[in-house]
């Protein structure tokens, strides 16, 4: 992967003065743009770490009860959220040609 250009250099290159801008304003605006570039980079680093997390534990199986305290049966065809998420993932993979990019299960 290519090294990223420093945020200050990118901000300076992208900073275009407006008519009647003072030097102090333009310098502050360029510094702010550099901070925004760093913020976006930080957000992407955090998102990459989130995507790289290993799978977590699974919640315990639970049952709903009605007003009389009896267990409510699961509906036919929807045995649980894990099954639904897996079916949804398979459907998205099929639509994406077998790739799981951009899938939100």
PyMOL CGO cylinders between C-alpha atoms (Angstrom):
from pymol import cmd
from pymol.cgo import CYLINDER

trace = [
    CYLINDER, 0.00, 0.00, 0.00, 1.29, 3.46, -0.87, 0.3, 1, 1, 1, 1, 1, 1,
    CYLINDER, 1.29, 3.46, -0.87, 2.18, 5.75, 1.99, 0.3, 1, 1, 1, 1, 1, 1,
    CYLINDER, 2.18, 5.75, 1.99, -0.35, 8.48, 2.63, 0.3, 1, 1, 1, 1, 1, 1,
    CYLINDER, -0.35, 8.48, 2.63, 0.65, 12.06, 2.02, 0.3, 1, 1, 1, 1, 1, 1,
    CYLINDER, 0.65, 12.06, 2.02, 0.83, 14.18, 5.17, 0.3, 1, 1, 1, 1, 1, 1,
    CYLINDER, 0.83, 14.18, 5.17, -2.50, 15.80, 5.98, 0.3, 1, 1, 1, 1, 1, 1,
    CYLINDER, -2.50, 15.80, 5.98, -0.91, 19.26, 6.19, 0.3, 1, 1, 1, 1, 1, 1,
    CYLINDER, -0.91, 19.26, 6.19, 0.47, 18.92, 2.66, 0.3, 1, 1, 1, 1, 1, 1,
    CYLINDER, 0.47, 18.92, 2.66, -2.90, 17.78, 1.31, 0.3, 1, 1, 1, 1, 1, 1,
    CYLINDER, -2.90, 17.78, 1.31, -4.68, 20.63, 3.09, 0.3, 1, 1, 1, 1, 1, 1,
    CYLINDER, -4.68, 20.63, 3.09, -2.21, 23.20, 1.77, 0.3, 1, 1, 1, 1, 1, 1,
    CYLINDER, -2.21, 23.20, 1.77, -2.63, 21.90, -1.78, 0.3, 1, 1, 1, 1, 1, 1,
    CYLINDER, -2.63, 21.90, -1.78, -6.44, 21.96, -1.51, 0.3, 1, 1, 1, 1, 1, 1,
    CYLINDER, -6.44, 21.96, -1.51, -6.67, 25.34, 0.19, 0.3, 1, 1, 1, 1, 1, 1,
    CYLINDER, -6.67, 25.34, 0.19, -7.92, 27.91, -2.26, 0.3, 1, 1, 1, 1, 1, 1,
    CYLINDER, -7.92, 27.91, -2.26, -8.17, 31.50, -1.03, 0.3, 1, 1, 1, 1, 1, 1,
    CYLINDER, -8.17, 31.50, -1.03, -11.41, 33.42, -1.36, 0.3, 1, 1, 1, 1, 1, 1,
    CYLINDER, -11.41, 33.42, -1.36, -11.50, 37.12, -2.18, 0.3, 1, 1, 1, 1, 1, 1,
    CYLINDER, -11.50, 37.12, -2.18, -10.76, 39.30, 0.87, 0.3, 1, 1, 1, 1, 1, 1,
    CYLINDER, -10.76, 39.30, 0.87, -9.48, 36.35, 2.98, 0.3, 1, 1, 1, 1, 1, 1,
    CYLINDER, -9.48, 36.35, 2.98, -7.04, 37.43, 5.63, 0.3, 1, 1, 1, 1, 1, 1,
    CYLINDER, -7.04, 37.43, 5.63, -3.84, 35.47, 6.04, 0.3, 1, 1, 1, 1, 1, 1,
    CYLINDER, -3.84, 35.47, 6.04, -4.88, 34.49, 9.58, 0.3, 1, 1, 1, 1, 1, 1,
    CYLINDER, -4.88, 34.49, 9.58, -8.22, 33.14, 8.32, 0.3, 1, 1, 1, 1, 1, 1,
    CYLINDER, -8.22, 33.14, 8.32, -6.63, 31.17, 5.47, 0.3, 1, 1, 1, 1, 1, 1,
    CYLINDER, -6.63, 31.17, 5.47, -4.00, 29.68, 7.81, 0.3, 1, 1, 1, 1, 1, 1,
    CYLINDER, -4.00, 29.68, 7.81, -6.69, 28.69, 10.33, 0.3, 1, 1, 1, 1, 1, 1,
    CYLINDER, -6.69, 28.69, 10.33, -8.87, 27.23, 7.55, 0.3, 1, 1, 1, 1, 1, 1,
    CYLINDER, -8.87, 27.23, 7.55, -5.95, 25.20, 6.18, 0.3, 1, 1, 1, 1, 1, 1,
    CYLINDER, -5.95, 25.20, 6.18, -5.12, 23.91, 9.68, 0.3, 1, 1, 1, 1, 1, 1,
    CYLINDER, -5.12, 23.91, 9.68, -8.76, 22.94, 10.18, 0.3, 1, 1, 1, 1, 1, 1,
    CYLINDER, -8.76, 22.94, 10.18, -8.78, 21.08, 6.85, 0.3, 1, 1, 1, 1, 1, 1,
    CYLINDER, -8.78, 21.08, 6.85, -5.65, 19.18, 7.92, 0.3, 1, 1, 1, 1, 1, 1,
    CYLINDER, -5.65, 19.18, 7.92, -7.37, 18.18, 11.17, 0.3, 1, 1, 1, 1, 1, 1,
    CYLINDER, -7.37, 18.18, 11.17, -10.44, 17.02, 9.22, 0.3, 1, 1, 1, 1, 1, 1,
    CYLINDER, -10.44, 17.02, 9.22, -8.23, 14.86, 6.98, 0.3, 1, 1, 1, 1, 1, 1,
    CYLINDER, -8.23, 14.86, 6.98, -6.61, 13.32, 10.05, 0.3, 1, 1, 1, 1, 1, 1,
    CYLINDER, -6.61, 13.32, 10.05, -10.06, 12.73, 11.58, 0.3, 1, 1, 1, 1, 1, 1,
    CYLINDER, -10.06, 12.73, 11.58, -11.26, 10.87, 8.47, 0.3, 1, 1, 1, 1, 1, 1,
    CYLINDER, -11.26, 10.87, 8.47, -8.10, 8.77, 8.51, 0.3, 1, 1, 1, 1, 1, 1,
    CYLINDER, -8.10, 8.77, 8.51, -8.61, 7.97, 12.19, 0.3, 1, 1, 1, 1, 1, 1,
    CYLINDER, -8.61, 7.97, 12.19, -12.23, 6.97, 11.58, 0.3, 1, 1, 1, 1, 1, 1,
    CYLINDER, -12.23, 6.97, 11.58, -11.10, 4.64, 8.79, 0.3, 1, 1, 1, 1, 1, 1,
    CYLINDER, -11.10, 4.64, 8.79, -8.44, 3.07, 11.06, 0.3, 1, 1, 1, 1, 1, 1,
    CYLINDER, -8.44, 3.07, 11.06, -11.06, 2.45, 13.76, 0.3, 1, 1, 1, 1, 1, 1,
    CYLINDER, -11.06, 2.45, 13.76, -13.48, 1.00, 11.18, 0.3, 1, 1, 1, 1, 1, 1,
    CYLINDER, -13.48, 1.00, 11.18, -10.76, -1.33, 9.88, 0.3, 1, 1, 1, 1, 1, 1,
    CYLINDER, -10.76, -1.33, 9.88, -10.11, -2.55, 13.42, 0.3, 1, 1, 1, 1, 1, 1,
    CYLINDER, -10.11, -2.55, 13.42, -13.85, -3.10, 13.93, 0.3, 1, 1, 1, 1, 1, 1,
    CYLINDER, -13.85, -3.10, 13.93, -14.07, -5.15, 10.71, 0.3, 1, 1, 1, 1, 1, 1,
    CYLINDER, -14.07, -5.15, 10.71, -11.06, -7.21, 11.82, 0.3, 1, 1, 1, 1, 1, 1,
    CYLINDER, -11.06, -7.21, 11.82, -12.62, -8.20, 15.16, 0.3, 1, 1, 1, 1, 1, 1,
    CYLINDER, -12.62, -8.20, 15.16, -13.08, -11.93, 15.67, 0.3, 1, 1, 1, 1, 1, 1,
    CYLINDER, -13.08, -11.93, 15.67, -16.60, -13.22, 15.98, 0.3, 1, 1, 1, 1, 1, 1,
    CYLINDER, -16.60, -13.22, 15.98, -18.04, -12.64, 19.42, 0.3, 1, 1, 1, 1, 1, 1,
    CYLINDER, -18.04, -12.64, 19.42, -20.09, -14.95, 21.58, 0.3, 1, 1, 1, 1, 1, 1,
    CYLINDER, -20.09, -14.95, 21.58, -23.64, -15.85, 20.74, 0.3, 1, 1, 1, 1, 1, 1,
    CYLINDER, -23.64, -15.85, 20.74, -26.50, -14.76, 22.95, 0.3, 1, 1, 1, 1, 1, 1,
    CYLINDER, -26.50, -14.76, 22.95, -28.25, -17.55, 24.81, 0.3, 1, 1, 1, 1, 1, 1,
    CYLINDER, -28.25, -17.55, 24.81, -31.39, -18.99, 23.27, 0.3, 1, 1, 1, 1, 1, 1,
    CYLINDER, -31.39, -18.99, 23.27, -34.46, -17.41, 24.79, 0.3, 1, 1, 1, 1, 1, 1,
    CYLINDER, -34.46, -17.41, 24.79, -38.21, -17.84, 24.59, 0.3, 1, 1, 1, 1, 1, 1,
    CYLINDER, -38.21, -17.84, 24.59, -40.97, -15.29, 24.82, 0.3, 1, 1, 1, 1, 1, 1,
    CYLINDER, -40.97, -15.29, 24.82, -43.87, -15.89, 27.12, 0.3, 1, 1, 1, 1, 1, 1,
    CYLINDER, -43.87, -15.89, 27.12, -47.47, -14.79, 26.76, 0.3, 1, 1, 1, 1, 1, 1,
    CYLINDER, -47.47, -14.79, 26.76, -49.58, -13.07, 29.41, 0.3, 1, 1, 1, 1, 1, 1,
    CYLINDER, -49.58, -13.07, 29.41, -50.33, -16.48, 31.01, 0.3, 1, 1, 1, 1, 1, 1,
    CYLINDER, -50.33, -16.48, 31.01, -46.65, -17.36, 31.37, 0.3, 1, 1, 1, 1, 1, 1,
    CYLINDER, -46.65, -17.36, 31.37, -46.71, -20.01, 28.61, 0.3, 1, 1, 1, 1, 1, 1,
    CYLINDER, -46.71, -20.01, 28.61, -43.84, -20.16, 26.13, 0.3, 1, 1, 1, 1, 1, 1,
    CYLINDER, -43.84, -20.16, 26.13, -44.76, -18.67, 22.76, 0.3, 1, 1, 1, 1, 1, 1,
    CYLINDER, -44.76, -18.67, 22.76, -43.74, -21.01, 19.92, 0.3, 1, 1, 1, 1, 1, 1,
    CYLINDER, -43.74, -21.01, 19.92, -41.44, -19.69, 17.24, 0.3, 1, 1, 1, 1, 1, 1,
    CYLINDER, -41.44, -19.69, 17.24, -43.08, -18.99, 13.95, 0.3, 1, 1, 1, 1, 1, 1,
    CYLINDER, -43.08, -18.99, 13.95, -42.63, -21.57, 11.25, 0.3, 1, 1, 1, 1, 1, 1,
    CYLINDER, -42.63, -21.57, 11.25, -39.86, -20.59, 8.85, 0.3, 1, 1, 1, 1, 1, 1,
    CYLINDER, -39.86, -20.59, 8.85, -38.19, -18.21, 11.28, 0.3, 1, 1, 1, 1, 1, 1,
    CYLINDER, -38.19, -18.21, 11.28, -36.35, -20.40, 13.77, 0.3, 1, 1, 1, 1, 1, 1,
    CYLINDER, -36.35, -20.40, 13.77, -34.18, -17.55, 15.02, 0.3, 1, 1, 1, 1, 1, 1,
    CYLINDER, -34.18, -17.55, 15.02, -32.24, -14.43, 14.24, 0.3, 1, 1, 1, 1, 1, 1,
    CYLINDER, -32.24, -14.43, 14.24, -29.03, -16.34, 13.52, 0.3, 1, 1, 1, 1, 1, 1,
    CYLINDER, -29.03, -16.34, 13.52, -30.78, -18.37, 10.83, 0.3, 1, 1, 1, 1, 1, 1,
    CYLINDER, -30.78, -18.37, 10.83, -32.31, -15.22, 9.33, 0.3, 1, 1, 1, 1, 1, 1,
    CYLINDER, -32.31, -15.22, 9.33, -28.94, -13.42, 9.27, 0.3, 1, 1, 1, 1, 1, 1,
    CYLINDER, -28.94, -13.42, 9.27, -27.27, -16.43, 7.65, 0.3, 1, 1, 1, 1, 1, 1,
    CYLINDER, -27.27, -16.43, 7.65, -29.97, -16.62, 4.96, 0.3, 1, 1, 1, 1, 1, 1,
    CYLINDER, -29.97, -16.62, 4.96, -29.63, -12.91, 4.33, 0.3, 1, 1, 1, 1, 1, 1,
    CYLINDER, -29.63, -12.91, 4.33, -25.85, -13.19, 4.03, 0.3, 1, 1, 1, 1, 1, 1,
    CYLINDER, -25.85, -13.19, 4.03, -26.16, -16.06, 1.55, 0.3, 1, 1, 1, 1, 1, 1,
    CYLINDER, -26.16, -16.06, 1.55, -28.64, -14.06, -0.51, 0.3, 1, 1, 1, 1, 1, 1,
    CYLINDER, -28.64, -14.06, -0.51, -26.32, -11.04, -0.63, 0.3, 1, 1, 1, 1, 1, 1,
    CYLINDER, -26.32, -11.04, -0.63, -23.38, -13.25, -1.55, 0.3, 1, 1, 1, 1, 1, 1,
    CYLINDER, -23.38, -13.25, -1.55, -25.40, -14.78, -4.35, 0.3, 1, 1, 1, 1, 1, 1,
    CYLINDER, -25.40, -14.78, -4.35, -26.33, -11.32, -5.65, 0.3, 1, 1, 1, 1, 1, 1,
    CYLINDER, -26.33, -11.32, -5.65, -22.70, -10.16, -5.40, 0.3, 1, 1, 1, 1, 1, 1,
    CYLINDER, -22.70, -10.16, -5.40, -21.37, -13.13, -7.35, 0.3, 1, 1, 1, 1, 1, 1,
    CYLINDER, -21.37, -13.13, -7.35, -20.14, -14.99, -4.27, 0.3, 1, 1, 1, 1, 1, 1,
    CYLINDER, -20.14, -14.99, -4.27, -18.42, -12.00, -2.69, 0.3, 1, 1, 1, 1, 1, 1,
    CYLINDER, -18.42, -12.00, -2.69, -19.50, -10.74, 0.72, 0.3, 1, 1, 1, 1, 1, 1,
    CYLINDER, -19.50, -10.74, 0.72, -18.42, -7.14, 0.20, 0.3, 1, 1, 1, 1, 1, 1,
    CYLINDER, -18.42, -7.14, 0.20, -20.67, -4.45, 1.63, 0.3, 1, 1, 1, 1, 1, 1,
    CYLINDER, -20.67, -4.45, 1.63, -22.95, -6.96, 3.34, 0.3, 1, 1, 1, 1, 1, 1,
    CYLINDER, -22.95, -6.96, 3.34, -24.79, -5.87, 6.44, 0.3, 1, 1, 1, 1, 1, 1,
    CYLINDER, -24.79, -5.87, 6.44, -26.16, -8.99, 8.08, 0.3, 1, 1, 1, 1, 1, 1,
]
cmd.load_cgo(trace, "trace")
